Amino acid sequence: MFNYYPAPVARLIDELMKLPGVGPKSAQRLAFHLLNAPDRDALGLSQSIIDARQKIKQCSICANLTDQEPCAFCQDQNRDDKVLCIVEQPRDVIAMEKTREFRGRYHVLHGAISPIEGIGPEQLTVTQLLSRLRESPVAEVVVATNLNVEGEATALYLSRLLKPLGVKVTRIAHGLPVGGDLEYADEVTLAKAFEGRKEI
């Protein structure tokens, strides 16, 4: 498709197109931006990618991405060891932290169960989670997987797997967003909002 560009430019465009949400036109725009940028900017970008790839690993305790062992969340002595929040991706940990509501520990699955994509519990950090729960004082596990088919399947699987261990398994509430209008909500969201209603 890009054979009218010099080979290095075509390859750069092709590599940029592998990024999520980057189509052919965006990839071309990014490629030419990088070609016209000062050397220090382009080299800084390439070096930061290399550094991240080489220095970032999974925490041996929670499987979050980190450049230290264990990660900062696992080192934090002020967190509640009795509550463990399970999320799909490292970026979900950041989303939870931004709420400033959760002060427990985390466990990152690195995905969700999706038979269509060939992802089962074996491809996730479920074995690591089970080992961790057997050796910890966790009393409640909060399942904070995404509110889609894969996230719900993962939550159900984890609930069935963890309840026999004697821990309380809860699911984050879901329903209407704050500031949302009823007329724009779909039926499933409204149904979940009704299920999660509480007394005021």
MILUMBA-888445 format. One record per residue (C-alpha): residue number from 0; residue in one letter; x, y, z. Coordinates in steps of 0.1 Angstrom, whole numbers, plus 2048, in hexadecimal, padded with zeros to 3 digits. Example, Ala and Ser with C-alpha at 12.3 -4.5 7.8 and 13.67 -1.06 7.14 Angstrom:
<atoms>
<atom nr="0" rest="A" xx="87B" yy="7D3" zz="84E"/>
<atom nr="1" rest="S" xx="889" yy="7F5" zz="847"/>
</atoms>
This chain:
<atoms>
<atom nr="0" rest="M" xx="800" yy="800" zz="800"/>
<atom nr="1" rest="F" xx="81D" yy="818" zz="808"/>
<atom nr="2" rest="N" xx="834" yy="80C" zz="7EC"/>
<atom nr="3" rest="Y" xx="836" yy="830" zz="7DE"/>
<atom nr="4" rest="Y" xx="849" yy="83A" zz="7FE"/>
<atom nr="5" rest="P" xx="86D" yy="833" zz="804"/>
<atom nr="6" rest="A" xx="870" yy="811" zz="815"/>
<atom nr="7" rest="P" xx="879" yy="81E" zz="838"/>
<atom nr="8" rest="V" xx="85C" yy="836" zz="838"/>
<atom nr="9" rest="A" xx="844" yy="81B" zz="82C"/>
<atom nr="10" rest="R" xx="850" yy="804" zz="848"/>
<atom nr="11" rest="L" xx="84C" yy="820" zz="862"/>
<atom nr="12" rest="I" xx="828" yy="825" zz="856"/>
<atom nr="13" rest="D" xx="821" yy="800" zz="856"/>
<atom nr="14" rest="E" xx="82E" yy="7FD" zz="87A"/>
<atom nr="15" rest="L" xx="81A" yy="81B" zz="886"/>
<atom nr="16" rest="M" xx="7FB" yy="80B" zz="877"/>
<atom nr="17" rest="K" xx="7FF" yy="7EF" zz="890"/>
<atom nr="18" rest="L" xx="7F7" yy="807" zz="8AD"/>
<atom nr="19" rest="P" xx="7D3" yy="806" zz="8B9"/>
<atom nr="20" rest="G" xx="7BC" yy="820" zz="8A9"/>
<atom nr="21" rest="V" xx="7D6" yy="82A" zz="88F"/>
<atom nr="22" rest="G" xx="7CB" yy="826" zz="86B"/>
<atom nr="23" rest="P" xx="7DE" yy="82C" zz="84A"/>
<atom nr="24" rest="K" xx="7D9" yy="852" zz="84A"/>
<atom nr="25" rest="S" xx="7E2" yy="857" zz="86E"/>
<atom nr="26" rest="A" xx="800" yy="841" zz="86A"/>
<atom nr="27" rest="Q" xx="80C" yy="855" zz="84C"/>
<atom nr="28" rest="R" xx="806" yy="876" zz="860"/>
<atom nr="29" rest="L" xx="81A" yy="868" zz="87E"/>
<atom nr="30" rest="A" xx="836" yy="85B" zz="868"/>
<atom nr="31" rest="F" xx="83B" yy="87D" zz="857"/>
<atom nr="32" rest="H" xx="839" yy="88F" zz="878"/>
<atom nr="33" rest="L" xx="855" yy="879" zz="886"/>
<atom nr="34" rest="L" xx="86A" yy="87E" zz="866"/>
<atom nr="35" rest="N" xx="866" yy="8A4" zz="869"/>
<atom nr="36" rest="A" xx="86B" yy="8A5" zz="88F"/>
<atom nr="37" rest="P" xx="88D" yy="8AF" zz="89E"/>
<atom nr="38" rest="D" xx="8A4" yy="891" zz="8A2"/>
<atom nr="39" rest="R" xx="8A2" yy="893" zz="8C9"/>
<atom nr="40" rest="D" xx="87C" yy="88F" zz="8C7"/>
<atom nr="41" rest="A" xx="87C" yy="871" zz="8B0"/>
<atom nr="42" rest="L" xx="89A" yy="861" zz="8C2"/>
<atom nr="43" rest="G" xx="88A" yy="868" zz="8E4"/>
<atom nr="44" rest="L" xx="86A" yy="856" zz="8D9"/>
<atom nr="45" rest="S" xx="87D" yy="838" zz="8CC"/>
<atom nr="46" rest="Q" xx="892" yy="836" zz="8EC"/>
<atom nr="47" rest="S" xx="874" yy="839" zz="903"/>
<atom nr="48" rest="I" xx="864" yy="81C" zz="8F0"/>
<atom nr="49" rest="I" xx="884" yy="807" zz="8F4"/>
<atom nr="50" rest="D" xx="887" yy="810" zz="919"/>
<atom nr="51" rest="A" xx="863" yy="807" zz="920"/>
<atom nr="52" rest="R" xx="866" yy="7E6" zz="90F"/>
<atom nr="53" rest="Q" xx="886" yy="7DD" zz="921"/>
<atom nr="54" rest="K" xx="87F" yy="7EB" zz="944"/>
<atom nr="55" rest="I" xx="85A" yy="7E4" zz="949"/>
<atom nr="56" rest="K" xx="851" yy="7C2" zz="957"/>
<atom nr="57" rest="Q" xx="833" yy="7B2" zz="969"/>
<atom nr="58" rest="C" xx="834" yy="7B5" zz="98F"/>
<atom nr="59" rest="S" xx="839" yy="792" zz="99E"/>
<atom nr="60" rest="I" xx="81D" yy="798" zz="9B7"/>
<atom nr="61" rest="C" xx="800" yy="7AB" zz="9A5"/>
<atom nr="62" rest="A" xx="80B" yy="7A8" zz="980"/>
<atom nr="63" rest="N" xx="809" yy="7CD" zz="97B"/>
<atom nr="64" rest="L" xx="823" yy="7DD" zz="964"/>
<atom nr="65" rest="T" xx="840" yy="7EC" zz="977"/>
<atom nr="66" rest="D" xx="864" yy="7F6" zz="975"/>
<atom nr="67" rest="Q" xx="86B" yy="7EA" zz="999"/>
<atom nr="68" rest="E" xx="866" yy="7CA" zz="9AC"/>
<atom nr="69" rest="P" xx="84C" yy="7C8" zz="9BB"/>
<atom nr="70" rest="C" xx="838" yy="7E5" zz="9AD"/>
<atom nr="71" rest="A" xx="830" yy="805" zz="9C0"/>
<atom nr="72" rest="F" xx="80D" yy="7F9" zz="9C9"/>
<atom nr="73" rest="C" xx="819" yy="7D8" zz="9D8"/>
<atom nr="74" rest="Q" xx="834" yy="7EB" zz="9EB"/>
<atom nr="75" rest="D" xx="81B" yy="804" zz="9FA"/>
<atom nr="76" rest="Q" xx="817" yy="7FA" zz="A1F"/>
<atom nr="77" rest="N" xx="7F8" yy="811" zz="A22"/>
<atom nr="78" rest="R" xx="7E2" yy="7FC" zz="A0C"/>
<atom nr="79" rest="D" xx="7C8" yy="7E4" zz="A19"/>
<atom nr="80" rest="D" xx="7D4" yy="7C0" zz="A15"/>
<atom nr="81" rest="K" xx="7B2" yy="7B2" zz="A1B"/>
<atom nr="82" rest="V" xx="7A2" yy="7C0" zz="9FB"/>
<atom nr="83" rest="L" xx="7AF" yy="7B6" zz="9D9"/>
<atom nr="84" rest="C" xx="7A2" yy="7C6" zz="9B9"/>
<atom nr="85" rest="I" xx="7A5" yy="7B1" zz="999"/>
<atom nr="86" rest="V" xx="7A8" yy="7C5" zz="978"/>
<atom nr="87" rest="E" xx="7AD" yy="7BB" zz="954"/>
<atom nr="88" rest="Q" xx="7CA" yy="7D2" zz="94A"/>
<atom nr="89" rest="P" xx="7E5" yy="7E8" zz="95B"/>
<atom nr="90" rest="R" xx="7D3" yy="807" zz="94E"/>
<atom nr="91" rest="D" xx="7B5" yy="7FD" zz="963"/>
<atom nr="92" rest="V" xx="7CA" yy="800" zz="983"/>
<atom nr="93" rest="I" xx="7D1" yy="824" zz="97A"/>
<atom nr="94" rest="A" xx="7AB" yy="82A" zz="974"/>
<atom nr="95" rest="M" xx="7A3" yy="81B" zz="996"/>
<atom nr="96" rest="E" xx="7BE" yy="830" zz="9A7"/>
<atom nr="97" rest="K" xx="7B1" yy="850" zz="997"/>
<atom nr="98" rest="T" xx="791" yy="84C" zz="9AA"/>
<atom nr="99" rest="R" xx="7A4" yy="84E" zz="9CB"/>
<atom nr="100" rest="E" xx="789" yy="836" zz="9DA"/>
<atom nr="101" rest="F" xx="79C" yy="815" zz="9DA"/>
<atom nr="102" rest="R" xx="7B9" yy="80F" zz="9F2"/>
<atom nr="103" rest="G" xx="7BC" yy="7E9" zz="9F0"/>
<atom nr="104" rest="R" xx="7D3" yy="7D4" zz="9DB"/>
<atom nr="105" rest="Y" xx="7D1" yy="7CB" zz="9B5"/>
<atom nr="106" rest="H" xx="7D4" yy="7AE" zz="99F"/>
<atom nr="107" rest="V" xx="7D7" yy="7B2" zz="979"/>
<atom nr="108" rest="L" xx="7CA" yy="796" zz="962"/>
<atom nr="109" rest="H" xx="7D9" yy="7A4" zz="942"/>
<atom nr="110" rest="G" xx="7B9" yy="79D" zz="92E"/>
<atom nr="111" rest="A" xx="797" yy="78D" zz="931"/>
<atom nr="112" rest="I" xx="789" yy="76B" zz="928"/>
<atom nr="113" rest="S" xx="780" yy="76B" zz="904"/>
<atom nr="114" rest="P" xx="77A" yy="749" zz="8F3"/>
<atom nr="115" rest="I" xx="776" yy="75A" zz="8D1"/>
<atom nr="116" rest="E" xx="79A" yy="768" zz="8D4"/>
<atom nr="117" rest="G" xx="7A7" yy="748" zz="8E3"/>
<atom nr="118" rest="I" xx="7AD" yy="758" zz="905"/>
<atom nr="119" rest="G" xx="7A5" yy="742" zz="923"/>
<atom nr="120" rest="P" xx="7AF" yy="743" zz="948"/>
<atom nr="121" rest="E" xx="7D1" yy="734" zz="93E"/>
<atom nr="122" rest="Q" xx="7DB" yy="753" zz="92B"/>
<atom nr="123" rest="L" xx="7D3" yy="769" zz="948"/>
<atom nr="124" rest="T" xx="7E4" yy="76D" zz="96A"/>
<atom nr="125" rest="V" xx="7C9" yy="757" zz="97B"/>
<atom nr="126" rest="T" xx="7E3" yy="73D" zz="988"/>
<atom nr="127" rest="Q" xx="7F7" yy="759" zz="998"/>
<atom nr="128" rest="L" xx="7D7" yy="767" zz="9A7"/>
<atom nr="129" rest="L" xx="7CE" yy="746" zz="9B7"/>
<atom nr="130" rest="S" xx="7F1" yy="742" zz="9C6"/>
<atom nr="131" rest="R" xx="7F0" yy="765" zz="9D4"/>
<atom nr="132" rest="L" xx="7CE" yy="760" zz="9E4"/>
<atom nr="133" rest="R" xx="7D9" yy="740" zz="9F6"/>
<atom nr="134" rest="E" xx="7F6" yy="753" zz="A06"/>
<atom nr="135" rest="S" xx="7E5" yy="774" zz="A0F"/>
<atom nr="136" rest="P" xx="7CC" yy="782" zz="A28"/>
<atom nr="137" rest="V" xx="7B3" yy="78D" zz="A0C"/>
<atom nr="138" rest="A" xx="78F" yy="78D" zz="A19"/>
<atom nr="139" rest="E" xx="77E" yy="79D" zz="9FB"/>
<atom nr="140" rest="V" xx="786" yy="79C" zz="9D6"/>
<atom nr="141" rest="V" xx="777" yy="7B8" zz="9C1"/>
<atom nr="142" rest="V" xx="773" yy="7AD" zz="99C"/>
<atom nr="143" rest="A" xx="777" yy="7CD" zz="987"/>
<atom nr="144" rest="T" xx="778" yy="7BE" zz="964"/>
<atom nr="145" rest="N" xx="769" yy="7D1" zz="947"/>
<atom nr="146" rest="L" xx="743" yy="7D2" zz="944"/>
<atom nr="147" rest="N" xx="742" yy="7BF" zz="923"/>
<atom nr="148" rest="V" xx="73C" yy="79B" zz="919"/>
<atom nr="149" rest="E" xx="761" yy="791" zz="91F"/>
<atom nr="150" rest="G" xx="763" yy="7A4" zz="940"/>
<atom nr="151" rest="E" xx="742" yy="795" zz="94D"/>
<atom nr="152" rest="A" xx="74E" yy="771" zz="943"/>
<atom nr="153" rest="T" xx="76F" yy="777" zz="955"/>
<atom nr="154" rest="A" xx="75D" yy="785" zz="974"/>
<atom nr="155" rest="L" xx="746" yy="766" zz="975"/>
<atom nr="156" rest="Y" xx="763" yy="74E" zz="971"/>
<atom nr="157" rest="L" xx="777" yy="75F" zz="98C"/>
<atom nr="158" rest="S" xx="759" yy="760" zz="9A4"/>
<atom nr="159" rest="R" xx="754" yy="73A" zz="9A0"/>
<atom nr="160" rest="L" xx="779" yy="734" zz="9A4"/>
<atom nr="161" rest="L" xx="77F" yy="74A" zz="9C2"/>
<atom nr="162" rest="K" xx="760" yy="745" zz="9D8"/>
<atom nr="163" rest="P" xx="76B" yy="721" zz="9E3"/>
<atom nr="164" rest="L" xx="78A" yy="732" zz="9F1"/>
<atom nr="165" rest="G" xx="775" yy="743" zz="A0C"/>
<atom nr="166" rest="V" xx="779" yy="767" zz="9FF"/>
<atom nr="167" rest="K" xx="75D" yy="77F" zz="9F9"/>
<atom nr="168" rest="V" xx="75B" yy="786" zz="9D3"/>
<atom nr="169" rest="T" xx="74A" yy="7A7" zz="9C9"/>
<atom nr="170" rest="R" xx="745" yy="7B8" zz="9A7"/>
<atom nr="171" rest="I" xx="748" yy="7DD" zz="9A0"/>
<atom nr="172" rest="A" xx="726" yy="7ED" zz="99C"/>
<atom nr="173" rest="H" xx="71B" yy="7F8" zz="97A"/>
<atom nr="174" rest="G" xx="6FF" yy="80B" zz="96B"/>
<atom nr="175" rest="L" xx="6F8" yy="82F" zz="961"/>
<atom nr="176" rest="P" xx="716" yy="847" zz="960"/>
<atom nr="177" rest="V" xx="715" yy="866" zz="976"/>
<atom nr="178" rest="G" xx="706" yy="882" zz="961"/>
<atom nr="179" rest="G" xx="6F7" yy="869" zz="948"/>
<atom nr="180" rest="D" xx="6D4" yy="86C" zz="93A"/>
<atom nr="181" rest="L" xx="6BB" yy="84F" zz="93B"/>
<atom nr="182" rest="E" xx="6B0" yy="854" zz="917"/>
<atom nr="183" rest="Y" xx="6D4" yy="84C" zz="90A"/>
<atom nr="184" rest="A" xx="6D9" yy="82D" zz="920"/>
<atom nr="185" rest="D" xx="6D6" yy="80B" zz="910"/>
<atom nr="186" rest="E" xx="6C0" yy="7F0" zz="91E"/>
<atom nr="187" rest="V" xx="6DC" yy="7DC" zz="92E"/>
<atom nr="188" rest="T" xx="6EA" yy="7FA" zz="940"/>
<atom nr="189" rest="L" xx="6C8" yy="804" zz="94D"/>
<atom nr="190" rest="A" xx="6C2" yy="7E0" zz="959"/>
<atom nr="191" rest="K" xx="6E3" yy="7DF" zz="96B"/>
<atom nr="192" rest="A" xx="6DB" yy="801" zz="97B"/>
<atom nr="193" rest="F" xx="6BB" yy="7F3" zz="988"/>
<atom nr="194" rest="E" xx="6CD" yy="7D4" zz="996"/>
<atom nr="195" rest="G" xx="6E5" yy="7EA" zz="9A8"/>
<atom nr="196" rest="R" xx="6CC" yy="802" zz="9B7"/>
<atom nr="197" rest="K" xx="6D0" yy="80B" zz="9DC"/>
<atom nr="198" rest="E" xx="6BB" yy="81E" zz="9F6"/>
<atom nr="199" rest="I" xx="6C0" yy="843" zz="9F9"/>
</atoms>
